């Protein structure tokens, strides 16, 4: 099977985007895994753009291990940019599962997406047992075998666990990430973030994504980290979340709606033969 697709990224968090609106290009799980493989095309997630009766388009996300994903913040921003150019309008609505996410192309070329209201109840994350989601009691160890106990559980379309640590470089996220992702506490697995406070409005992070592994950036992890950093006073907060290639700005309005703003790459056309 041979077809055209698009490649985009948000701060290095990269995607293969397949437009199904005119032609139904249905891939098997094995084919999705193959496309995401860095030895073939390579990406963190694969995205389908589908027709929608209620929005500009509907999105489906797949992780690099072939599993489905309920949300992808940077992917949503990338497709919003793509459709903004296609439709020549600045405001784009995208159906993602049961939610409609509204995005706006800003004058500086960045894209802002409203992700929605975060969930912090244990059943909504979800957890396998009733725990205090502000302190999950999980244990991680740094490279010197020093233990940190905690973890904040938040759902922003998918489940996240955030640990605030003094120095993210002191931890091996490649080792800890899979352990937390697949911990028995998370029946749907989870994303894992290490966050280091630079100041009260600026955090540096490293992210392990469920189903994708170590990523250069993750939009929903940025949202979850900003929520975790402002749990006691969410409304009207603004937080910079710094990844290796740049920052996302996360603002939470008076209604606790999360707004995520950041850059996206140019659009690259690719040919796939699989």
C-alpha positions, 0 to 999 in steps of 0.5 A: 500500500502506497499513500501520501501523508504529512509530518509535523512536530511541536517542539520535537514531539513528532507526528505522522498525519494521515488524512482520511477525509477523502480516502479511507486509508485504514492501517493495521496495528502492525502497520501503525507500529511500522510507520512509527518505527524510527528505522522506517518513518518514525514518530511519537504518534500517528494521527488520523484526520476524519470528517466530522458533522460537528467540528472542522474535523475529527482526530484519532491518535495512535501511540508508537506501540500501536495502542490508541490514545485518548488525547494528544495536545501537541498533535491537536495543535499541529492539525489545527495549524494544518486546517487553519492554513487549508481553510484560511481561518484562524479558529479551528474546532476538532472533535477528539473522542467525546470532547470538542477542542477549540484552537486558534492560530495566533498572529505570531504563528503559534497555536493555542488550544483549549484542552478543558478542565482537569480531573483530579478525582481518583476514579477519573484518572483512573486509579485502581484504588481510592488514594489521595491524588495529591500524593499517590505514595509512589516511590522513585529513586535517583541515580544515587539511589536516593528515594523520593515518595509522592506523585500527583495524579491528574487526567487532562484527557489521558492519565498523568503522574507528576513528580517534582524533584530538585534536579531532573538530570539526576533521574533515569527516566528511561528506567523509571518511566516504564515502571510508573507507566505500567504500575498496578495503580494505573489500569489504563497505564499513565504518562510520567513526568519529572518536573524541576522548579525554576521559579513559581511560574517556570518548570523544566520537565522530562516526559515518558509517554505511555505507549510511546516512551521518552519524548522530546515534548508532550502537550498534555504532560505540560498541561498536567504539570501546570495543574499540579504546580498550581493545585491550590490556586488554579484559576488565572494561573500562567506557567511556562513548561520547558522542554529540551527544544522550547517552551509551552505556555499553559494558562488556566482561566477563571473557569479552570479551563486549560489553554496551551500555547506554543509553536508548531513546525512547518508541514512536510509531505511524505510518501509511505509505502507499506 
